[in-house]
Amino acid sequence: MKLEVDRIELGYGDTPVVNGLSFALDAGEIGCLLGASGCGKTTALRAIAGFELLDAGEIRIDGQVVSSPEVQIVPEKRGVGMVFQDHALFPHLDVAANIGFGLRRLDPAERRQRIDELLALTGLSGLGERYPHELSGGQQQRVALARALAPRPAVLLLDEPFSNLDTGLRRQMGDDIRRMLTTQGTAALLVTHDQQEAFALADRVGLMFGGYLLQWDSPYQLYHRPYCRYVAAFTGRGSYIRARLEHGSLSHALGRSPLPDEFAGGTISEFELLVRPDDIRPDANGRPARVLSRQFQGADILYQLELPGGEKVGALFPSHDNYGTGDSIGVVLDADHLVLFDPAQAAAIEASA
C-alpha cells in the first residue's frame, strides 16, 4: 500500500474533528474524502501532509510510519506532493521554474529533462517561459499539478483543486489528472464537497460526516448501495416510499419486488425503500402516477410524480417521453438492487454519526 490511514483521531482543544478514520490506497489509485464543510476531510488531509498532529492512530506511506502520537515526520520528508485550492504558484517564477522548484538537488540536465517531461505530460509544452499571470485558470492548475508531481511523490494530495474552475474546465481537468496519475503510478487523495467531482475522478470515495467516515467504497456502491440515508442523500437525488414484507416479497406503491437476500430470514417487516429518479421508467401497464411538476434538462426530463396513496417520487425519463403537468401515466420500478432501510435503525445510525 502507498498510503494507509489507520484509526486516526485528532482535534482542536476539547473538540474532536476526526474520529477513528481508516482507509488505504494503492499505487496509481485515486481516493476521495467527500463531505460538507466541517466534516473533517480537510483536517484529515492536513494530517496526512504533516501539518496536523495525531491524538491516536497511524499514517503510513510506503509502509513507513510518518504520523502517530509518538512519530511526526516533517512534511518535506514524507514523499507527499500537494496541490492547493488556490494553486499557490510563485508569481515571480516562470512556468519551468515553478515546476522545477522542488528539483534543485538534481543536476541541471536531469532537472531540465524532468521539467520538459512534465510540460509535455500536462499539455504545457512551449509555455515554460510564461509567468502565472499570463496563463488561464486551467493552465495554472496544470502547472500546480506538474510542480507537485515533479519530485515523484509516493502520494499526491489535492485540496479542493477545481473549486476556482468553471464546470467545463473541471471535467477536462478531472480527465487530465486521472491520465497523469495513471501514467506516473502515483496514489492520490482528493478532498471535495462536490459529489460529481468525486465520482468522476476517484476509484474509491469516503463520505465523511461529523468527523466519522460513514462509507468507503467505489462510486457505484456508494450510489447504489448506500450505508445509510445520509449517504444516499449526499450522493444523489432520491425519494423514499413505504415497503412491507408480505408473503415473502415486498409490497409498495410501485408494485411488488423480491426481498433482497441480505434481509431474508430477518425480523423486519416494514422498510423505507430508496427510489432514485433513474429507477423508474414509464410503462403503460404499470401503476398509475400523476405528474405534479417537470423540469426539462435537454436529453432528459425530471418529473415529480404522485403515486397511489399520495407518496411522491422523482423520475428521470428521456425527453422523448414528454408528459405535461397533471397527466396520468403508468410507471414501474426498474432497479437491479433494492436499497432498503429499517426506519428505526436508519434513525439510530444517523443520530450516532
N, C-alpha and C positions, 0 to 999 in steps of 0.2 A: 504493500500500500504506500502511495506517495504521501497521503495526508490521513491521519487518524485523530479524531477528536473523541476523547474517552471520558464521558460523565463530568464534563467541566461545569464549574459553578463560579460565578463572580458577581459582584455588586458594588454599589457605592454606599459606604456607611452601613446602615442597617437595612438598606433597600436592595433586595436581590434583583438582579437583572437577567441573568442566565442561570437556568436550573437543570442540572443533570443532562446537558446536551451531549449527544453521541452520534457520530456518523463517520464514514470513511470514503475516500476517493482514490481510485487507481490512476496510473499514468494515462494521460490522454482523455480522462473522464471529466465532464463538466458537471458540477453540482451547483445548487442554488438554495440559499436561505430566503424564503419568501414570507412576507408578513406586513402588517400595518405598522405605522410609526409607533415606536415604543415597545415593540415585541421582543427586542434583544438581539436582532440579527446583526446590526452594525457593531454592537459591543462584542459579539462573538467573533466577527471578522477582525476587529482590532486586537483581540486576544491572540488570534492565530498569527497576525502580523508581528506581535510582540509589543504592542502599545499598551496592553492592559495586563494586570497580574491576576492569576487564578487563585481562588479560595479553595478549590478542590478539583480533582481530576488531572488529566494529562493531555497534552497535544504533542503528537509525534509526526515528524517529517522524515521520510525515507527510513523509518524505524528508530530514529533518534528522538529522545525526549527533548523538546525545545521549550516547553512550559509545563510547570507544575507548581505547587506551593513551595517546593524546595529548589526548583530549577527555573531560571529565566535567561535564556539565550537572547542576546540583543538582536533587534530586527535585521541588521545588515549581515548577520552571520547565520540566518535561518534558511537561506536558499529560497526566499519568497520574493516575488515581484508584486507590485501594487499599482493598480490603475484607479485614480481618484475620480470623484464625480466631476470636478472642475478641471480635469486634465493635469493641472499643476505643471505646465511646461515652463521652461526658463525663457523669458521673453528676449533676453539679450543674446541667446544662443540660436544658431540656425538649426534646421531640422536634423542634419547629420550630427551636430554637436549634442543636441538633446538626446538622440538615440544612443550615442556613444558615451554618454555621461558616466555610466557605470562600468565602462570598459577601459578605464585609464591604466590598468595594470597590464594590459596586452601591449605587445609591440605595435608600432604604427601600421605595419602591413596587415597584421591579424585584425586589428581594430577596424581598419578600412574595409576589409573583406566582410566582417560581420555586419557593419553598417550597411554596406551595399546589399547584402543578403536580405536584411530586414526591410530595406527600402523596396526591394522587389516583392517580398512576401506581402507587404502591406499596401502595395499598389502606389507607392510614392516615388518610384524611380524618376529621376530628373528634378525632384523638388528638394534635394538635400541642402541647397544653399539658400532656401527661403527661410523667413522667420515666422514664428507662430501667428503674428498678426496678419500675415499675408495668406493664411490658409483658411479654408472653410471649417465649420464645426466638425464635419465628418473627417476631414484631413487631420485636424488637431487630435481627434480621438485616435486615429491610426498612429500618429506619432507617439502618443502616450502609451499605446499598446506595444509598439515596437521598442520603446525605451524600457518597458517592464520586462519584455522577453529577451532583451539583448544579453544579459548575463546568464542565460539559460537556467532560469529558476526551476526548482522542482515543483513549485506550486505558484500559481498566479491568482491573486485576489483582486476582485473588481467590485468597487463600491458604487452602486447605482450609476454605472458607466454611461447609460444612454439617456439620463434624465434631461439633459440640455439639448437633445436632438429631436427633430420632428419625426412623425410616425414612419414615413417612408424611409428615412435615413436609419432609423432604429432597426428596421427589418434588414436592410442591407448590411449594417454593421454586425448584426447578430449572425448572419450567414458568413461574413468575412472572419469573425472571431472564431467561430467553430472550425472553419477551414484551417486557420493559422494554428490553433491549438492542436488539432489533429496532426498537422504537419510536424510540429515541434515535439509532440508527445508529452505535453505539459498538462498536469492536473490543474483544474481551475475551479474557483469558488466565487460565485456571484451573489451579491445581496441586492434585492429589489422589492418593491411593493407592487410591481406590475405583473399580474398573473400571465398575461400573454407573452411578455418578455421572458419570463421564467420557462414557460412551456416551449417556446420556440428555440431556446438556446441550450437548456440543461438536459442531461441524461437522467439526473436524479434531483428531485426537488423536496425540500423540507419546509413544511409550513409551521411557522412559529406563532405562538400566542402567549402573552404574559410571561415570557422567558422560557417557556416549555416548547419542545419540538413535538407537535401533535402527530405528524406523519412524515416519514422519509421514504420516498417511493418514486417510481417512474411517473412522468406527467400523465400517462394513460391511466395508471392505477389511482393516482390522486384524484383525477376527474371522475372516473367510472366506479371506483371503489373507495370512496372517502371514509375515513375512520369515524368521523362524527359530523354533525350538522354544520359546525363552524367551518370545517374543511370543505364540505360540499358548497357552502355559500361563498367562500372566498375564491373557489376555483371555477365558478361559472354559475350562470342562471339555473334556477331550479324551483320547483314547487313541490308541495307535499300533499298527498291525499291519503285518506284512511284506507287501510287494508286489513282484512280479517281472515284468519285461518278457518276454513270451512271444508270438511270432508277431504282433507289432505292437500288442498290448494288454496290460493289467495283469491278472495273476492274483493273487488274495488270498483270505483265508479267507471273505470275504463274496461271492465270485463273481469275475466279470471286469468290467473297466471300460476305456473308451477311455483312451489315453495323452494327457494334456493337450498342447496344441500347443507350449507352451514347452519341452517335453522331447523333442519329435520331432527325430530326427537326432542325438541326443546319444549319449554313450558309456556312460551309466549304465544298468545293467540291474536293480539292486536298490534299493528305496526303502523309506522309512518313510512310511506313509500315515496322515495325521491323520484321525481319525474323531470328530466331535462327537456328543454324545448325540442331537441332532436330525437327524443324518444317517442314522439307522437307523429303519426302520419295520417293523412286523410284516407278514408275507406268508406264507400257508400254503405257497406254492411256493418259498420262499426257503431259504437254508442253515439247517440246524438249529443252535439255540443253547440252552444250558441256563441257567436263571435261578439265579444264585448268591445274589442279595440284592435287596431292593426298598425304596425309600423313598417313602411316599405323600406327595404335595405338593399335594393338593387337586385342581386341574384336571389334573395330570399325575402320573405315577409314574416315578421314576428307577430303572432296573434296572441291575444289574451282570450281564453275560452272559458265558458261556464259549463260544467259537466252536470249530469243528472244529480240532484241532491244539493246543488249550489256550490260545490267545490270549484276552484279556479286554477287553471294551469296555463303556462306559456307553451306555445307551439311554433316551431320554425319550419315553414313549408317553402319549397321553391316558388318563386314569384309567378310562375305559370299557373299555380293553384291560387287563383285570385278570388278571395271572398270578401264580401262587404260586411260592415258592422250590422249586427242583427241577424245575419244569415245563420241558418241551422245546417250543420254539416256532420257527417259521420266520421268518427276518429277511432283509431286503435292504438294500443300501446305496443311499440316495436323496439324492445330493448333486449340486448343479448344477456345482460345480467341485471337482476333487480337489486337495487340498493334499499335495504330496509333498516329502520331504526326502531328499537324499543323506546317508546316515548319517555318512560321513566329513566332508563339507562342513559339515553341521549342527554337529558337534562342534567344528570349527575356528572357525566364526563365533562360537559361544558362548564359546569359550576366549579369543578375541581381544577380545570385549566385556568 
